[in-house]
Amino acid sequence: MTRGIRQDRKPAENRHLPPRPIAAIRLDGGRLCLDFVNTIHDRYATQVEDYLQQPQRFAEWCVRAAALRPDDGVRMPRTARERAALMREVAALRRHLHALFAARVDDLPPPADALRGLDRWLHRAWQGQSLGADGQLHWRADARDARLPLKRIALDALDLLGDPHPTRLRRCANTRSCGWLFLDTSKNRRRRWCAMETCGTAEKMQRYRQG
Ligand SMILES: [Zn+2]
């Protein structure tokens, strides 16, 4: 039962493990932009596991998290240079969103570069849409590239930042390693963990051993 709960973290030993299947990645943030920020496993580990290291994994995760839909028909980058540029943008938006949400959780002012970073993506998202005859905004054909999910994530982040209940945004109480962010939609607003079966249980085991 205790197997798999690492007491003394030695992340370097995990370096040669095969990449975690995308289907096994937990989506516990409560909304798209938080799940995107949580694509770093154990944010406070000395050597972090980034779930989205290649464009293919990024695309697969986006389908799983519904940031990409089967009928989107996006074009993925073909050259190594384009792929590297995409992954830099994925990492940068994720870094900016984490900085903005972490500041919100910690009741600190939002970092200016993170605000600028999100602002750029919001403008790209708005520019990529046109009003249709049905009165709805639709993604234009030229916006349907591998960056479409980043635009959706940016719009979702804007929506979250405007949440009238900002205290619902929380950080997992396992701050030794996890550091994931989530939206507490529980009735009594007392959710402490990204997931009880991972961090909640690990924390309880730790206390039991120390006690
Ligand atoms: Zn956690």
Residues whose N, C-alpha, C, O or C-beta is under 5 A from the ligand:
A	BS01	ZN	C172 N174 C178 W180 C194 A195 C199
